[in-house]
């Protein structure tokens, strides 16, 4: 008769078995634990517990439970032989996962070394089965690498963080975005366009957190959001108690991939530094005017240009010193300094013609803008209900305004501000009928934005420049007279207009910060003339500043108005006053850091502590981040979840936010947006990617993601089958991707296989058991997989119903991509959080030092359009679509292979494995000059004997971009030399 405790233990075990079979693994483990506690003499209970703990990913707990069972079994080993063999196999399987996924387990295992050896030796003496012998051999190999793993783990993480995550453009010239178009975001108050963010309650923030507030601005562009946040921080600071003000410290990181953008921001920040240290009224006016023209204008007065050049020359001297002699609140990443000096040198030595620059500028009136918007909505291929509702609402509004104009009583009609004065009622009705489209557009402009047409806009149509402050206008002959004429309803007389244009052409200078070295290269400049057309609405940044000033009017020191007399200067004057007041008030409390680099790459370096060019005290995790529309270019919220959210503080108010500007017309719904980038819906992001979705209105508002405590409980995550299905879909869509429609629906999915491997690493942090990830990768590295998932190789965006698509199960080929996995695995080998040695192909390298950078001098197979028109579509070399094909020319016809790649993936036997492979990741691509890539040194030596070739091609169109280059002509280059 069993005792009461034994009976209770048996009941817990039975309940645990039911939970285990149902997949409720955490619950099963808890029940088996209770069973063992009630009856610690029965080895079945720790045995069952070890099985459940293994499946949950608690490998140390599994090993400990096995060893507890072994201690109970060692004296009855012959009677319980089968159970001991199962336990031995489970232990051998768990141990490698212990030391790789739970590095702190090594000490515990060392203390149990004798017990581990004892159960291993007994099991192998009883049953020298191939599987058991292999499992213990793999543990032996893993254990032998323990010291080297501990020594090289951080090195491998650092090297992994430096691998490129995105496919390259065929042309390596960076896109330089100068003047932003989005509303200013103050990260202390909001996240995006609808201003409905959750304010940071800095007043209730504990003192220890007040001392390390940190904000990052990715794709910082013209710096507007950082300057808005500085004002928000100062507003919050002023409300703090004296002790909390004493504790307050804030750090802002301004990051942009283009060094010229960082150089431009640094110049504007130095102007602001001059402003806060200057008391002379006219000097302050000149500084603020220079800031305005630098921020948003094609040209500026000569005195502003001279001040800007003085700032640049001073910066060049400061940055040439060691350490750089910047103001105490400004810091420039030391690795960024060389590229900033090159950008400043270009600006200081380049001259542009003001006449020519202004002649090519375009100005679209607000009314024309609304007409064009309506036409675009009607022509957009758009997709689904969202675009249709937007289009229908826009057109219905136009019909409503047209009806309103027709139905206005005569006395009201003649009072319309857009009609010539003194008209009769009949003449007014005739005028309205003849100008209905223009009047409706004016009404839409007024009701939607609350803005009226200003006299400065009429001035701008004639001159293409903004008016300087009234106090400086006497330096500009004819300006005051022309503005007065406009304000009285008169046209500017032809002779006066000529004098003004002559003055501007001869005395004003081009805003040189809008250019970079590529604008002197006819291959990259529009029409090959080295000049560029700015936004068709130059007042857009003015509106953004004006809106911010009104929202933030408590800190703006100048009056804010909105009437026909309003000038761009009014908005900039108030904004500069707000920023300068904040900088003065936060002196000694604020640090602004600038970095030139890719968002995902720089954050990865911070996370893996390889950001060696930054000050050690600078934050690696942030309170909030604003990414602008960088995710439009970097794989959307998928990339945010993997490479951005992990750099947020563990705080409920921490968040990373972005908007969607590159391809808004492409999306039929927010679900389509998330599914295209992630192959998930927004509500599934926490279960798969371990992040919180705070806002998912991607298309017309923004995406906001936040951190969740990691690792997540297994019960909160996707099941093993769900994970495997999703990973398969993500991987297959990298192998065989779709393609973009081009502008204005240019969806970009640039993740390469490095990013996919980063996803596997991230999923381990999220809490998915390491053996789930290891088993999946093992199937990939076998060279083939059996699956009923098909890649989506159509035009992006991906339809949401793709998630339900299945094909008859078949065996697909993965061998064409295995060499790239060798590059990644060898680089990260000692930092991979799950065992891989047991399933690596025999010829795979495991040494990061063996993976080296190679350069091939290439010539173009066909020329691509290199202008910067956004409408070039698939003719543009600036889409991230480059793939490299390596092949044996005697056995592979590259063109046929590229165009038949889907058939090869689907199992076509030719060309056979070992005769070709692809690289989705490249170090550098300039398709008419050179290409740099990584390969194993030993592999390249073998390829030389087999006379391999290399070509680059576009994965979207299949066009061959370079002529073949033989392996004999590849040259090894030192690490980092490809960046020169």
BAVOTOR-117320 format. One line per 4 residues: number of its first residue (from 1); their letters; for each residue x, y, z of C-alpha. Coordinates in steps of 0.25 Angstrom, whole numbers. Layout:
BEGIN
NUM> A> X,Y,Z | ...
% end
This chain:
BEGIN
1> XXXX> 0,0,0 | 7,13,-4 | 9,24,6 | 1,37,5
5> XXXX> 13,44,-1 | 16,33,-11 | 1,34,-15 | 2,49,-17
9> XXXX> 15,48,-25 | 8,38,-34 | -3,47,-36 | 6,59,-39
13> XXXX> 13,50,-49 | 1,46,-56 | -4,60,-57 | 10,64,-62
17> XXXX> 9,53,-73 | -4,59,-78 | 2,73,-78 | 14,68,-85
21> XXXX> 6,61,-96 | -2,74,-98 | 10,82,-100 | 9,90,-87
25> XXXX> 23,88,-84 | 25,98,-73 | 13,92,-65 | 18,78,-67
29> XXXX> 32,82,-61 | 25,88,-49 | 16,76,-47 | 28,66,-48
33> XXXX> 36,75,-38 | 25,74,-28 | 25,59,-31 | 40,58,-28
37> XXXX> 38,67,-15 | 27,57,-10 | 35,45,-13 | 50,47,-15
41> XXXX> 53,33,-15 | 47,29,-28 | 57,32,-40 | 45,33,-50
45> XXXX> 41,46,-45 | 54,53,-48 | 55,45,-60 | 42,51,-65
49> XXXX> 46,65,-60 | 59,64,-68 | 51,61,-81 | 41,73,-78
53> XXXX> 53,83,-75 | 60,79,-87 | 48,82,-96 | 47,96,-89
57> XXXX> 61,99,-92 | 66,98,-77 | 78,89,-80 | 85,91,-67
61> XXXX> 72,87,-60 | 71,75,-69 | 85,71,-66 | 83,73,-51
65> XXXX> 71,64,-51 | 77,53,-59 | 89,53,-49 | 79,52,-38
69> XXXX> 72,41,-44 | 86,34,-47 | 89,35,-32 | 77,27,-29
73> XXXX> 79,17,-40 | 94,14,-39 | 91,3,-29 | 81,-4,-37
77> XXXX> 87,-1,-51 | 85,-15,-56 | 70,-15,-53 | 68,-1,-59
81> XXXX> 77,-2,-71 | 67,4,-81 | 64,16,-73 | 79,18,-70
85> XXXX> 82,18,-85 | 71,28,-88 | 76,37,-77 | 90,36,-82
89> XXXX> 86,40,-96 | 78,51,-91 | 90,56,-83 | 99,55,-94
93> XXXX> 90,63,-103 | 87,74,-92 | 102,76,-88 | 106,83,-100
97> XXXX> 93,92,-100 | 97,95,-85 | 110,101,-88 | 107,108,-101
101> XXXX> 93,114,-97 | 95,115,-82 | 110,119,-81 | 109,121,-66
105> XXXX> 106,106,-64 | 121,102,-66 | 124,102,-51 | 112,94,-47
109> XXXX> 116,83,-58 | 130,83,-53 | 125,80,-39 | 118,68,-45
113> XXXX> 129,63,-54 | 130,49,-47 | 116,46,-48 | 115,50,-63
117> XXXX> 127,41,-66 | 121,30,-58 | 107,30,-65 | 114,32,-79
121> XXXX> 124,20,-77 | 113,11,-72 | 103,14,-83 | 114,12,-94
125> XXXX> 119,-1,-88 | 104,-6,-88 | 100,-1,-102 | 111,5,-111
129> XXXX> 100,9,-121 | 104,19,-132 | 95,30,-127 | 99,29,-113
133> XXXX> 114,29,-116 | 112,41,-126 | 105,48,-115 | 116,46,-105
137> XXXX> 126,49,-115 | 120,62,-118 | 119,66,-103 | 134,62,-103
141> XXXX> 137,72,-114 | 129,83,-108 | 135,81,-95 | 149,82,-101
145> XXXX> 146,95,-107 | 141,101,-94 | 153,109,-91 | 155,114,-105
149> XXXX> 140,118,-105 | 141,126,-92 | 153,133,-98 | 148,136,-112
153> XXXX> 133,138,-109 | 133,153,-109 | 143,154,-121 | 133,145,-129
157> XXXX> 121,154,-125 | 129,167,-129 | 133,161,-142 | 118,156,-144
161> XXXX> 113,170,-141 | 122,175,-153 | 116,166,-164 | 107,173,-173
165> XXXX> 92,171,-171 | 87,176,-184 | 89,173,-198 | 97,184,-205
169> XXXX> 93,194,-216 | 101,191,-229 | 106,206,-227 | 112,209,-214
173> XXXX> 109,224,-214 | 100,227,-202 | 87,234,-203 | 88,247,-197
177> XXXX> 75,252,-191 | 76,267,-187 | 63,274,-183 | 53,266,-176
181> XXXX> 38,266,-178 | 32,260,-165 | 26,267,-153 | 36,270,-142
185> XXXX> 36,259,-131 | 39,262,-117 | 42,249,-111 | 38,253,-97
189> XXXX> 24,256,-102 | 21,248,-114 | 25,238,-125 | 19,242,-138
193> XXXX> 10,250,-147 | -3,249,-139 | 4,254,-126 | -3,243,-118
197> XXXX> 9,237,-111 | 11,234,-97 | 18,245,-90 | 30,242,-82
201> XXXX> 27,245,-68 | 40,251,-64 | 35,257,-52 | 32,243,-46
205> XXXX> 45,237,-51 | 54,232,-40 | 67,240,-38 | 76,228,-42
209> XXXX> 68,228,-56 | 68,243,-57 | 83,242,-57 | 83,234,-70
213> XXXX> 72,238,-79 | 76,235,-93 | 70,237,-107 | 75,232,-120
217> XXXX> 71,238,-134 | 74,228,-145 | 74,234,-159 | 75,248,-152
221> XXXX> 75,256,-165 | 74,270,-162 | 73,268,-147 | 60,274,-145
225> XXXX> 55,263,-136 | 67,264,-127 | 65,279,-125 | 51,277,-122
229> XXXX> 54,267,-112 | 64,276,-105 | 53,287,-103 | 44,276,-98
233> XXXX> 55,272,-88 | 57,286,-83 | 42,288,-81 | 42,275,-72
237> XXXX> 55,279,-65 | 49,293,-61 | 38,286,-54 | 47,277,-45
241> XXXX> 50,279,-31 | 64,284,-28 | 70,270,-23 | 64,264,-36
245> XXXX> 70,275,-45 | 83,272,-38 | 82,258,-42 | 77,261,-56
249> XXXX> 86,256,-68 | 82,254,-83 | 89,248,-94 | 85,249,-109
253> XXXX> 91,241,-120 | 90,246,-134 | 93,235,-144 | 92,235,-159
257> XXXX> 98,226,-170 | 103,238,-178 | 115,245,-172 | 111,258,-179
261> XXXX> 98,258,-172 | 106,257,-159 | 115,268,-163 | 103,277,-167
265> XXXX> 97,275,-153 | 110,278,-146 | 111,291,-153 | 97,295,-149
269> XXXX> 100,290,-135 | 112,299,-135 | 104,311,-140 | 95,308,-128
273> XXXX> 107,308,-119 | 111,321,-124 | 97,327,-122 | 96,323,-107
277> XXXX> 110,330,-105 | 106,343,-112 | 99,355,-107 | 100,365,-118
281> XXXX> 87,366,-125 | 91,367,-139 | 101,356,-138 | 90,347,-132
285> XXXX> 81,351,-144 | 92,347,-154 | 94,333,-146 | 79,330,-146
289> XXXX> 78,334,-161 | 90,325,-164 | 83,314,-157 | 70,316,-165
293> XXXX> 77,316,-178 | 86,304,-175 | 74,297,-170 | 64,298,-182
297> XXXX> 69,308,-193 | 75,306,-207 | 83,319,-205 | 87,329,-194
301> XXXX> 92,343,-193 | 107,345,-194 | 108,349,-179 | 102,336,-175
305> XXXX> 110,328,-185 | 123,334,-179 | 118,331,-165 | 116,316,-169
309> XXXX> 129,315,-175 | 136,321,-163 | 129,310,-155 | 134,300,-164
313> XXXX> 148,304,-164 | 148,305,-149 | 142,291,-148 | 153,285,-157
317> XXXX> 163,291,-148 | 156,286,-135 | 154,272,-141 | 169,271,-145
321> XXXX> 173,272,-131 | 175,260,-121 | 165,259,-114 | 156,268,-123
325> XXXX> 154,282,-117 | 138,282,-117 | 129,289,-108 | 128,281,-95
329> XXXX> 113,277,-98 | 117,272,-113 | 124,259,-116 | 127,253,-129
333> XXXX> 130,238,-130 | 145,237,-133 | 143,227,-144 | 134,237,-151
337> XXXX> 144,248,-151 | 152,245,-164 | 139,244,-172 | 134,258,-166
341> XXXX> 147,264,-169 | 146,260,-183 | 131,265,-184 | 136,279,-178
345> XXXX> 147,279,-188 | 138,277,-199 | 129,288,-195 | 140,298,-193
349> XXXX> 146,296,-206 | 134,294,-215 | 127,306,-222 | 113,306,-228
353> XXXX> 106,316,-237 | 95,322,-230 | 88,326,-243 | 89,312,-248
357> XXXX> 84,306,-234 | 72,315,-233 | 68,313,-248 | 66,298,-246
361> XXXX> 58,299,-234 | 43,297,-234 | 32,302,-226 | 18,296,-225
365> XXXX> 8,305,-219 | -1,299,-208 | -13,298,-217 | -5,291,-228
369> XXXX> 0,281,-217 | -14,278,-214 | -18,276,-228 | -6,267,-230
373> XXXX> -9,259,-217 | -23,256,-223 | -17,251,-236 | -7,242,-229
377> XXXX> -18,236,-220 | -26,233,-233 | -15,227,-240 | -8,219,-229
381> XXXX> -10,204,-230 | -11,204,-215 | -16,192,-210 | -28,189,-201
385> XXXX> -38,197,-193 | -28,207,-187 | -24,214,-201 | -39,213,-205
389> XXXX> -44,220,-193 | -34,231,-194 | -36,233,-208 | -52,233,-207
393> XXXX> -51,243,-195 | -42,252,-202 | -51,253,-214 | -63,254,-206
397> XXXX> -57,266,-199 | -54,273,-212 | -69,270,-217 | -74,276,-204
401> XXXX> -66,289,-206 | -70,290,-220 | -84,289,-216 | -82,299,-205
405> XXXX> -76,310,-215 | -88,308,-224 | -98,309,-213 | -92,322,-206
409> XXXX> -102,334,-206 | -97,345,-215 | -93,354,-203 | -84,343,-197
413> XXXX> -79,339,-211 | -73,353,-214 | -66,353,-200 | -58,341,-203
417> XXXX> -43,344,-201 | -38,338,-213 | -47,346,-223 | -42,359,-229
421> XXXX> -48,371,-221 | -60,379,-226 | -67,368,-234 | -82,367,-237
425> XXXX> -89,355,-232 | -91,350,-247 | -76,352,-250 | -73,345,-237
429> XXXX> -81,333,-241 | -74,333,-254 | -61,334,-248 | -64,322,-238
433> XXXX> -68,313,-250 | -56,316,-258 | -46,314,-246 | -54,304,-238
437> XXXX> -42,294,-237 | -33,304,-232 | -43,309,-222 | -46,295,-217
441> XXXX> -31,293,-215 | -29,306,-207 | -41,302,-198 | -35,288,-196
445> XXXX> -21,295,-192 | -28,304,-182 | -37,294,-175 | -27,283,-175
449> XXXX> -15,290,-170 | -21,303,-164 | -11,311,-173 | -14,323,-182
453> XXXX> -5,327,-194 | 5,337,-190 | 12,348,-197 | 25,341,-195
457> XXXX> 20,330,-204 | 17,340,-215 | 31,346,-213 | 37,332,-213
461> XXXX> 31,329,-227 | 38,341,-232 | 52,339,-225 | 53,324,-220
465> XXXX> 59,330,-207 | 54,332,-193 | 53,347,-188 | 63,350,-177
469> XXXX> 59,357,-164 | 54,371,-165 | 66,376,-158 | 76,371,-168
473> XXXX> 67,374,-180 | 74,387,-183 | 86,379,-188 | 77,374,-199
477> XXXX> 73,385,-209 | 59,385,-214 | 54,374,-204 | 46,383,-195
481> XXXX> 40,390,-207 | 36,377,-214 | 30,371,-201 | 22,384,-199
485> XXXX> 16,383,-213 | 12,369,-211 | 5,373,-198 | -3,384,-205
489> XXXX> -8,374,-215 | 1,379,-226 | 11,371,-235 | 26,373,-234
493> XXXX> 30,382,-245 | 39,376,-256 | 50,385,-254 | 50,383,-239
497> XXXX> 49,368,-241 | 62,368,-250 | 70,377,-240 | 66,367,-229
501> XXXX> 70,355,-237 | 83,361,-241 | 86,364,-226 | 83,350,-222
505> XXXX> 91,344,-234 | 103,352,-230 | 102,353,-215 | 96,341,-210
509> XXXX> 102,327,-209 | 98,313,-211 | 95,305,-198 | 107,296,-200
513> XXXX> 103,287,-188 | 92,281,-198 | 103,275,-206 | 113,263,-205
517> XXXX> 125,259,-213 | 116,250,-222 | 109,263,-227 | 122,266,-234
521> XXXX> 122,253,-241 | 113,253,-254 | 110,239,-251 | 101,242,-239
525> XXXX> 96,257,-241 | 83,260,-248 | 86,262,-263 | 101,261,-260
529> XXXX> 102,276,-256 | 105,275,-241 | 93,282,-236 | 80,277,-230
533> XXXX> 66,280,-229 | 60,281,-215 | 46,279,-210 | 35,284,-218
537> XXXX> 30,291,-206 | 41,298,-199 | 32,303,-189 | 29,289,-183
541> XXXX> 40,290,-173 | 35,304,-169 | 21,298,-166 | 28,287,-158
545> XXXX> 35,297,-149 | 23,306,-148 | 14,294,-144 | 24,290,-133
549> XXXX> 26,304,-128 | 11,305,-126 | 10,292,-119 | 22,296,-111
553> XXXX> 19,311,-109 | 22,311,-95 | 37,310,-98 | 36,319,-111
557> XXXX> 41,333,-108 | 36,340,-120 | 21,342,-124 | 15,332,-133
561> XXXX> 6,336,-144 | -2,330,-155 | -6,340,-165 | -3,345,-179
565> XXXX> 9,354,-173 | 15,341,-167 | 30,339,-171 | 39,326,-171
569> XXXX> 48,335,-162 | 37,336,-151 | 36,320,-150 | 52,319,-149
573> XXXX> 53,331,-140 | 44,325,-130 | 50,311,-131 | 64,316,-130
577> XXXX> 60,323,-117 | 54,311,-112 | 66,302,-115 | 76,313,-110
581> XXXX> 68,315,-97 | 69,299,-95 | 84,298,-97 | 86,309,-87
585> XXXX> 77,304,-77 | 83,290,-78 | 98,294,-78 | 105,283,-71
589> XXXX> 93,274,-72 | 93,270,-87 | 102,262,-96 | 100,261,-111
593> XXXX> 107,250,-118 | 108,249,-133 | 112,236,-141 | 112,233,-156
597> XXXX> 108,219,-158 | 97,209,-161 | 86,209,-150 | 85,193,-149
601> XXXX> 100,192,-150 | 104,203,-139 | 94,197,-130 | 99,183,-131
605> XXXX> 113,189,-128 | 108,195,-116 | 101,182,-111 | 113,174,-113
609> XXXX> 122,184,-107 | 130,186,-120 | 127,201,-121 | 141,204,-117
613> XXXX> 142,218,-124 | 131,223,-114 | 134,228,-100 | 132,216,-90
617> XXXX> 122,224,-82 | 113,226,-93 | 100,219,-93 | 98,206,-100
621> XXXX> 83,205,-97 | 73,216,-99 | 60,222,-92 | 54,225,-106
625> XXXX> 58,224,-120 | 52,231,-132 | 56,225,-146 | 49,234,-155
629> XXXX> 46,225,-168 | 60,217,-167 | 52,204,-166 | 46,207,-180
633> XXXX> 60,204,-184 | 64,193,-174 | 53,183,-174 | 43,190,-166
637> XXXX> 38,185,-152 | 46,171,-154 | 59,179,-153 | 54,188,-142
641> XXXX> 50,176,-134 | 64,169,-136 | 74,180,-136 | 67,192,-129
645> XXXX> 58,188,-118 | 69,180,-111 | 76,194,-109 | 65,199,-101
649> XXXX> 65,201,-86 | 57,191,-78 | 46,201,-75 | 31,201,-78
653> XXXX> 32,215,-85 | 44,211,-93 | 41,210,-108 | 46,211,-122
657> XXXX> 37,218,-133 | 37,221,-148 | 28,226,-159 | 26,221,-173
661> XXXX> 29,231,-184 | 37,224,-195 | 25,215,-200 | 12,219,-194
665> XXXX> 4,217,-206 | 8,202,-207 | 0,198,-195 | -14,193,-194
669> XXXX> -14,191,-179 | -5,191,-167 | -6,176,-167 | 0,176,-181
673> XXXX> 11,185,-176 | 15,176,-164 | 13,163,-172 | 22,167,-184
677> XXXX> 33,171,-175 | 32,161,-164 | 23,150,-170 | 15,152,-157
681> XXXX> 3,161,-153 | 5,171,-142 | -2,163,-132 | 8,152,-134
685> XXXX> 21,160,-132 | 21,157,-116 | 20,142,-118 | 31,141,-129
689> XXXX> 40,153,-127 | 38,156,-112 | 35,171,-113 | 23,179,-110
693> XXXX> 15,186,-121 | 10,199,-115 | 5,205,-128 | 3,197,-141
697> XXXX> -4,208,-150 | 9,208,-159 | 4,214,-172 | -2,227,-167
701> XXXX> 2,229,-153 | 14,220,-149 | 20,208,-143 | 24,208,-128
705> XXXX> 31,196,-122 | 35,193,-108 | 43,183,-100 | 38,171,-92
709> XXXX> 45,164,-81 | 54,154,-87 | 54,142,-88 | 39,140,-89
713> XXXX> 32,128,-83 | 31,117,-93 | 16,118,-91 | 16,132,-97
717> XXXX> 23,128,-109 | 20,121,-122 | 20,106,-122 | 31,98,-129
721> XXXX> 23,95,-141 | 19,110,-143 | 33,115,-141 | 38,105,-151
725> XXXX> 28,109,-161 | 31,123,-159 | 46,122,-160 | 44,114,-173
729> XXXX> 36,124,-179 | 46,135,-175 | 58,127,-180 | 51,123,-193
733> XXXX> 48,138,-196 | 62,142,-194 | 67,130,-203 | 56,133,-214
737> XXXX> 52,148,-212 | 41,156,-219 | 43,169,-225 | 39,184,-223
741> XXXX> 29,192,-232 | 38,204,-231 | 34,218,-227 | 25,222,-221
745> XXXX> 23,208,-216 | 37,204,-214 | 36,193,-203 | 50,189,-199
749> XXXX> 53,175,-193 | 69,175,-192 | 71,165,-181 | 82,155,-185
753> XXXX> 86,142,-178 | 94,149,-168 | 82,156,-163 | 75,142,-163
757> XXXX> 86,137,-154 | 84,149,-145 | 69,145,-145 | 73,132,-139
761> XXXX> 82,138,-129 | 71,147,-125 | 61,136,-124 | 70,130,-114
765> XXXX> 70,142,-105 | 54,143,-107 | 54,129,-100 | 52,119,-111
769> XXXX> 59,106,-107 | 73,105,-113 | 70,91,-118 | 58,96,-126
773> XXXX> 68,106,-133 | 79,96,-134 | 70,86,-141 | 65,96,-151
777> XXXX> 79,100,-155 | 83,86,-156 | 72,83,-166 | 77,95,-174
781> XXXX> 91,91,-174 | 88,77,-178 | 87,83,-192 | 72,80,-194
785> XXXX> 59,82,-187 | 45,75,-188 | 35,86,-187 | 21,90,-192
789> XXXX> 25,105,-191 | 27,113,-204 | 35,126,-205 | 28,138,-210
793> XXXX> 35,142,-223 | 24,152,-228 | 23,167,-227 | 24,173,-213
797> XXXX> 16,176,-204 | 13,161,-201 | -2,158,-200 | -6,155,-185
801> XXXX> -13,142,-190 | 1,137,-193 | 2,132,-179 | -8,122,-182
805> XXXX> -2,117,-195 | 3,103,-196 | 8,94,-207 | 10,79,-207
809> XXXX> 22,75,-198 | 35,73,-206 | 50,73,-204 | 56,87,-207
813> XXXX> 71,90,-209 | 78,99,-199 | 92,95,-204 | 94,108,-212
817> XXXX> 94,116,-199 | 103,107,-190 | 116,114,-193 | 110,127,-188
821> XXXX> 106,120,-175 | 120,115,-174 | 125,130,-174 | 115,133,-163
825> XXXX> 117,121,-154 | 132,122,-155 | 131,136,-151 | 122,134,-139
829> XXXX> 126,120,-136 | 130,122,-121 | 118,131,-118 | 107,123,-124
833> XXXX> 97,119,-113 | 94,105,-118 | 103,94,-123 | 106,93,-138
837> XXXX> 118,85,-139 | 111,72,-140 | 104,75,-153 | 114,84,-160
841> XXXX> 118,79,-174 | 132,73,-174 | 138,84,-182 | 133,96,-173
845> XXXX> 143,105,-166 | 141,107,-151 | 152,118,-150 | 148,133,-151
849> XXXX> 162,136,-155 | 160,127,-167 | 149,136,-173 | 156,147,-180
853> XXXX> 152,159,-189 | 155,157,-204 | 154,168,-215 | 151,166,-229
857> XXXX> 153,177,-240 | 141,176,-248 | 135,183,-261 | 121,186,-264
861> XXXX> 113,176,-272 | 102,186,-275 | 101,201,-271 | 90,205,-261
865> XXXX> 84,218,-260 | 92,226,-249 | 84,239,-247 | 76,241,-235
869> XXXX> 62,241,-241 | 53,234,-231 | 45,228,-244 | 56,220,-249
873> XXXX> 50,207,-243 | 58,194,-247 | 68,202,-255 | 73,208,-243
877> XXXX> 87,203,-237 | 82,209,-223 | 73,197,-220 | 78,187,-210
881> XXXX> 77,175,-219 | 92,171,-222 | 95,156,-221 | 108,149,-224
885> XXXX> 109,136,-232 | 121,127,-231 | 122,116,-241 | 131,106,-249
889> XXXX> 130,112,-263 | 132,98,-269 | 119,93,-263 | 110,105,-260
893> XXXX> 104,115,-270 | 102,127,-261 | 90,134,-268 | 82,121,-269
897> XXXX> 85,118,-254 | 81,132,-250 | 68,132,-258 | 65,117,-254
901> XXXX> 68,118,-239 | 54,116,-235 | 54,102,-242 | 68,99,-236
905> XXXX> 62,103,-222 | 50,94,-224 | 59,82,-226 | 65,82,-240
909> XXXX> 77,73,-240 | 86,82,-249 | 95,89,-247 | 99,79,-236
913> XXXX> 104,83,-222 | 118,87,-222 | 118,94,-235 | 112,108,-231
917> XXXX> 108,116,-219 | 102,130,-216 | 106,141,-206 | 95,150,-201
921> XXXX> 104,158,-193 | 115,166,-199 | 125,176,-192 | 126,186,-203
925> XXXX> 120,187,-217 | 123,196,-228 | 119,189,-240 | 128,196,-250
929> XXXX> 140,196,-242 | 141,186,-230 | 134,176,-221 | 139,172,-207
933> XXXX> 133,159,-201 | 137,149,-190 | 141,134,-192 | 149,124,-185
937> XXXX> 164,125,-189 | 164,110,-190 | 152,110,-199 | 158,120,-208
941> XXXX> 170,112,-210 | 162,100,-214 | 154,108,-223 | 167,113,-230
945> XXXX> 170,99,-233 | 156,97,-239 | 157,110,-247 | 144,117,-242
949> XXXX> 138,130,-246 | 130,141,-240 | 119,150,-245 | 110,160,-238
953> XXXX> 95,161,-243 | 82,167,-239 | 73,158,-231 | 60,165,-235
957> XXXX> 62,165,-250 | 73,155,-252 | 81,164,-260 | 96,161,-260
961> XXXX> 103,174,-255 | 118,170,-256 | 126,162,-266 | 132,149,-260
965> XXXX> 145,150,-251 | 153,138,-250 | 158,133,-236 | 172,135,-240
969> XXXX> 169,150,-240 | 164,151,-227 | 172,158,-216 | 172,157,-201
973> XXXX> 171,170,-194 | 173,173,-180 | 161,175,-171 | 155,189,-172
977> XXXX> 163,192,-185 | 150,190,-193 | 144,202,-186 | 154,212,-191
% end
